[in-house]
Amino acid sequence: MDIDSIFNRVVFDAEDRAYHSELYNKVKEFAQGINERCPDSADKTLAMRAFHMGLMHVGAALAKQQKYIAD
């Protein structure tokens, strides 16, 4: 296992920062709607965790672009 690749922090360029921020805002808006309509439950908690994990995986996927990989 390459530990450095797990803990590699990437600073996104302006284009990818804007995309990630826009996506974050859309997911947050969607989550707020669910939070208002659904009673607190294990299923609602899992849905919120799924949103959070999805955003984390998008960030990880963006970081895999060639422009962010050190030579």
Contacts in CASP RR format, 6 or more apart in sequence:
PFRMAT RR
TARGET T0000
AUTHOR 0000-0000-0000
METHOD contacts of the structure
MODEL  1
MDIDSIFNRVVFDAEDRAYHSELYNKVKEFAQGINERCPDSADKTLAMRA
FHMGLMHVGAALAKQQKYIAD
8 63 0 8 1.000
10 62 0 8 1.000
10 63 0 8 1.000
10 68 0 8 1.000
12 20 0 8 1.000
12 62 0 8 1.000
12 63 0 8 1.000
12 68 0 8 1.000
13 67 0 8 1.000
16 62 0 8 1.000
16 65 0 8 1.000
19 62 0 8 1.000
20 55 0 8 1.000
20 58 0 8 1.000
20 59 0 8 1.000
20 62 0 8 1.000
23 55 0 8 1.000
23 58 0 8 1.000
24 55 0 8 1.000
27 51 0 8 1.000
27 54 0 8 1.000
27 55 0 8 1.000
30 51 0 8 1.000
31 47 0 8 1.000
31 48 0 8 1.000
31 51 0 8 1.000
34 44 0 8 1.000
34 47 0 8 1.000
34 48 0 8 1.000
35 44 0 8 1.000
35 48 0 8 1.000
38 44 0 8 1.000
38 47 0 8 1.000
62 68 0 8 1.000
END
